[in-house]
Amino acid sequence: QVQVMESGGGLVRPGGSLRLSCAASGAIFSIDAMAWYRQAPGKEREFVTDITRGGSTKYADSVKGRFTTSRDNAKNTVYLQMNSLKPEDTAVYFCYVFHDYDGIGYWGQGTQVTVSS
């Protein structure tokens, strides 16, 4: 079993920055993609960004140029640096980890990000 835990959410003013972290722990053998999704009130969960074991990244158009993802494979940790935050970035941010050893994806419980003046 793999556990996934996000941290770093909070309240920030428009234009501000936050850095989220997500650590995977437990019976880990091989993690491929690590991703961030978000869900705003009343909306479906949406893709934000992901990063492969080799460091290849993808971003949603809405966050390109403002958000940056990175990972530390030795620590099974992925980061999300969010800059120039907007009120529409307000959401619960979820981390997703794909454990390719057993082909199972694991979700964290989410961390709240609120962008408001």
N, C-alpha and C positions, 0 to 999 in steps of 0.2 A: 504494500500500500504506500502511496505517495501522498504527502501532505503539502499543501500550497498555502502560503501566508503572505498577504500584502501588507504594506505599511507605508506611511508617509502622506496620507490624505489630510485634508483640512480646509480651512476657509482662507481664501486669498482674494485680493482686490483685482479688478480687471487690469491686465497688463503685467501682473505679477507672475511669479514662477513657483513651481512645486516639483519635488522629485519623489517619485514613487519607487518602492522596492518590492520585489517578490522573491521569496526564497522557497525552494522545493526541498523537502526532507523526507526521510524514511527509506524504504527499500528501493533505492535508485540505482539503476544499472546503466541506462542510456537515455538521455533526454535529447530530443531533436528540437522541434520548434518551441519557442516560448513566446507568448503573445499577450497583448492587452486588448480588452474589450471594455466597452462602457455602456451603461444603461441609464438614460435620463428618465425622470418621472413620466409615466404615461407613454413611454416609447419602448420599442424593442431594443434588445441588446445589439450593439453594433461593433464591428471590427475597428480597432484603432491602429495597431501596428503589430508586427511580429519580427522575430529574428531567429535565424537558424543556428545550429551548432557552429557552422563555419562563419557566421557573422553577416550573412545576407539579410537585408531588411526590406520590409514593405510598409507603406503608410497609407492611411486613408487620406483622400484629397483634403479633407477638412482640417487636418493637422499637419500636413506637409510644410516644412520650413519653420514650424514652431515646436514640434515635439521630436525628441530623439530617444531611441531605444538602444540599450547596450546590455551586455551580459558578461558574467564572470562564470565560465564553465566549471572552474575548480570549486566554486561555492554554490553551484546550481542556482544562481541568482540572476534575475533580470531587472533592469532599471528603466524608468521612464522619466526623462527630463522634460518638463512641460514649461515652455516659456510663452510670453505674450498671451496669457490666458484670457479667455473671453467668457462672458456669462453663459454662452451656449455650450461651454465645456463642462458645465456643472452636470455631474452624474456620479453614479457608483462605478468605480473602475475595478474590473475583474482581471485577474491573471489566469492564463490558461497554459498548461504545460503538457506537451505530448511526450509520453514515455514510450519511445518506439521499441523498447525491449519487449513489452507485452501489448503494444498497440492501443494503449488506453490514454485518454486525455483526462486531465484533472483540473478542476476549477478551484480557485480560492473563494473566500467568502465575500470579498470585495472591500474597497475602502472608499469613503465618501470624499468627493472633491466638490467644493462649492466656491464659485467665483461670483463675488458680489461686492458692491461698494457699501 
